[in-house]
Structure formats: structure tokens, C-alpha cells
């Protein structure tokens, strides 16, 4: 599956505080789009993380990336530097790579069960 990371990269290249924040927002958007394209309809993202975390190689780091995203959204004066932004976006990328690989190896029955669990939690 090919995902377009160019929007996150462009925001990062701006080198501005607003660009860093938008890069993280774009990474979250790409993550959600990825799951939607794979057939996941998620109503509760925090509980879905609990279900998906076993499929991610670095769940603690990805959880940190999601916490940073929430801070970007909820804290009007949140600031983040370029290195932390890059690290956060890389964590999103790695989580998507891990999930894509894991989902590809699941049986159709297990994929369906995972999708159902993510929807009804």
C-alpha cells in the first residue's frame, strides 16, 4: 500500500513552528486514512490503540507520538522542535509499516475479527 507522505514532509521542510505542528497533524491524518483504506471503521481511537498495539513493534513510542498529536490539538500554545517533530512523524510511519505487514499476514477471519473489535469497542 502506497501512502502519500508529501504533505507531512512539506510542512516539516517549512522549518516553522506552525509547519511542525501541521506535519504532526498530517501524520495522524495519514494514519487514520491508512486504517480506513484497510477497512477499519474506528469510533473510539484510544481503545482502538489498545487493540492495535500488539501489532506495532514499538507501541510505547507510538503511544508517545499519539500523545504529542493530542497536545498539538488541545494545547493552543504547544511548541515542538524540528527533531522531536521528525521523531514523531517517523513513529507514525513505523506504526503504519508494522500494521500493514501484520494485517497482511492475518487470516481473513482474524482480519474481520480485528475490524469488528475496533468498531464495537
VOPAGU-2260 file (C-alpha; in pm, 1 decimal, decimal comma):
REM VOPAGU-2260
SITE   aa  ch    i         X         Y         Z
SITE  UNK   A    0       0,0       0,0       0,0
SITE  UNK   A    1     142,3     334,6    -104,5
SITE  UNK   A    2      70,1     631,8     116,5
SITE  UNK   A    3     145,1     993,0      29,9
SITE  UNK   A    4     366,3    1143,6     298,9
SITE  UNK   A    5     449,9    1451,0      91,4
SITE  UNK   A    6     216,8    1682,3     284,9
SITE  UNK   A    7     382,1    1595,1     618,5
SITE  UNK   A    8     725,4    1631,3     459,4
SITE  UNK   A    9     639,7    1969,3     309,8
SITE  UNK   A   10     521,6    2104,4     644,0
SITE  UNK   A   11     840,4    1978,3     804,6
SITE  UNK   A   12    1053,4    2144,3     534,9
SITE  UNK   A   13     893,6    2481,4     611,7
SITE  UNK   A   14    1104,5    2495,0     925,2
SITE  UNK   A   15     840,9    2692,6    1114,1
SITE  UNK   A   16     664,1    2623,3    1442,7
SITE  UNK   A   17     331,5    2605,9    1259,6
SITE  UNK   A   18     481,9    2373,5     999,8
SITE  UNK   A   19     599,5    2133,1    1269,0
SITE  UNK   A   20     253,7    2121,5    1424,1
SITE  UNK   A   21      86,9    2071,0    1086,6
SITE  UNK   A   22     333,6    1793,5     999,8
SITE  UNK   A   23     219,9    1601,2    1307,0
SITE  UNK   A   24    -145,6    1663,2    1223,3
SITE  UNK   A   25     -81,2    1531,6     872,1
SITE  UNK   A   26      90,0    1219,9    1010,8
SITE  UNK   A   27    -219,1    1144,9    1220,5
SITE  UNK   A   28    -438,6    1202,4     916,9
SITE  UNK   A   29    -227,3     960,6     711,4
SITE  UNK   A   30    -252,0     704,1     992,1
SITE  UNK   A   31    -630,0     731,3    1003,3
SITE  UNK   A   32    -655,8     723,1     623,1
SITE  UNK   A   33    -440,5     409,0     617,6
SITE  UNK   A   34    -671,7     228,6     858,7
SITE  UNK   A   35    -978,3     346,1     669,3
SITE  UNK   A   36    -829,6     218,7     340,8
SITE  UNK   A   37    -763,6    -117,1     508,5
SITE  UNK   A   38   -1133,1    -137,6     601,1
SITE  UNK   A   39   -1119,0     -25,2     962,7
SITE  UNK   A   40   -1400,7     195,0    1087,5
SITE  UNK   A   41   -1295,8     320,3    1428,8
SITE  UNK   A   42   -1523,1     506,2    1666,9
SITE  UNK   A   43   -1300,7     520,1    1975,9
SITE  UNK   A   44    -937,1     583,6    1886,3
SITE  UNK   A   45    -791,8     542,7    2233,3
SITE  UNK   A   46    -948,8     198,6    2276,2
SITE  UNK   A   47    -854,3     101,2    1920,2
SITE  UNK   A   48    -492,1     174,0    2014,3
SITE  UNK   A   49    -515,4     -94,1    2283,2
SITE  UNK   A   50    -630,0    -347,0    2024,2
SITE  UNK   A   51    -375,5    -246,4    1759,3
SITE  UNK   A   52     -73,1    -202,5    1988,7
SITE  UNK   A   53      23,3    -573,8    1986,9
SITE  UNK   A   54      70,4    -542,5    1608,8
SITE  UNK   A   55     312,6    -248,6    1641,4
SITE  UNK   A   56     684,0    -310,2    1702,8
SITE  UNK   A   57     727,6      -4,2    1926,0
SITE  UNK   A   58     391,2      54,3    2093,6
SITE  UNK   A   59     526,9     283,5    2367,6
SITE  UNK   A   60     691,8     513,0    2114,4
SITE  UNK   A   61     379,1     521,7    1900,6
SITE  UNK   A   62     168,8     597,4    2208,2
SITE  UNK   A   63     403,5     891,5    2272,8
SITE  UNK   A   64     353,0    1012,8    1915,4
SITE  UNK   A   65     -24,9     998,0    1963,6
SITE  UNK   A   66       7,5    1190,5    2293,4
SITE  UNK   A   67     203,8    1460,4    2112,2
SITE  UNK   A   68     -67,9    1476,7    1846,7
SITE  UNK   A   69    -332,7    1523,4    2117,7
SITE  UNK   A   70    -126,0    1801,7    2272,3
SITE  UNK   A   71     -98,9    1971,9    1933,4
SITE  UNK   A   72    -477,1    1961,9    1903,7
SITE  UNK   A   73    -567,3    2050,5    2262,7
SITE  UNK   A   74    -297,3    2293,6    2376,3
SITE  UNK   A   75    -308,5    2624,4    2187,0
SITE  UNK   A   76      47,6    2722,4    2284,6
SITE  UNK   A   77     210,4    2381,9    2236,5
SITE  UNK   A   78     556,1    2407,4    2082,2
SITE  UNK   A   79     775,8    2135,2    1940,3
SITE  UNK   A   80    1115,8    2145,4    1776,2
SITE  UNK   A   81    1223,0    2001,0    1441,9
SITE  UNK   A   82    1397,1    1691,1    1582,7
SITE  UNK   A   83    1103,8    1590,7    1803,3
SITE  UNK   A   84     869,2    1650,3    1509,7
SITE  UNK   A   85    1077,3    1424,5    1284,6
SITE  UNK   A   86    1085,3    1157,5    1553,8
SITE  UNK   A   87     707,5    1179,1    1596,2
SITE  UNK   A   88     641,1    1150,8    1223,1
SITE  UNK   A   89     885,3     858,5    1199,5
SITE  UNK   A   90     692,6     682,2    1475,5
SITE  UNK   A   91     370,9     719,5    1278,5
SITE  UNK   A   92     543,6     585,2     968,3
SITE  UNK   A   93     682,8     285,5    1159,7
SITE  UNK   A   94     344,0     207,3    1314,0
SITE  UNK   A   95     180,3     211,4     971,1
SITE  UNK   A   96     452,5     -14,1     830,7
SITE  UNK   A   97     411,0    -257,3    1120,3
SITE  UNK   A   98      33,1    -261,4    1097,8
SITE  UNK   A   99      37,9    -307,8     722,1
SITE  UNK   A  100     272,1    -604,9     749,6
SITE  UNK   A  101      80,2    -760,0    1039,2
SITE  UNK   A  102    -257,5    -718,6     869,4
SITE  UNK   A  103    -123,1    -874,3     550,3
SITE  UNK   A  104     -27,4   -1189,5     743,0
SITE  UNK   A  105    -357,0   -1227,8     928,7
SITE  UNK   A  106    -607,2   -1479,9     803,1
SITE  UNK   A  107    -927,2   -1331,3     656,0
SITE  UNK   A  108   -1113,4   -1445,5     965,9
SITE  UNK   A  109    -867,4   -1275,0    1203,6
SITE  UNK   A  110    -873,2    -955,9     994,2
SITE  UNK   A  111   -1250,5    -945,7    1015,9
SITE  UNK   A  112   -1243,0   -1008,8    1391,1
SITE  UNK   A  113    -986,9    -728,7    1437,5
SITE  UNK   A  114   -1201,4    -487,4    1236,1
SITE  UNK   A  115   -1512,2    -581,3    1434,4
SITE  UNK   A  116   -1330,2    -532,8    1765,7
SITE  UNK   A  117   -1202,0    -191,2    1656,5
SITE  UNK   A  118   -1550,9     -84,0    1552,6
SITE  UNK   A  119   -1750,7    -203,7    1852,0
SITE  UNK   A  120   -1519,4    -112,2    2138,1
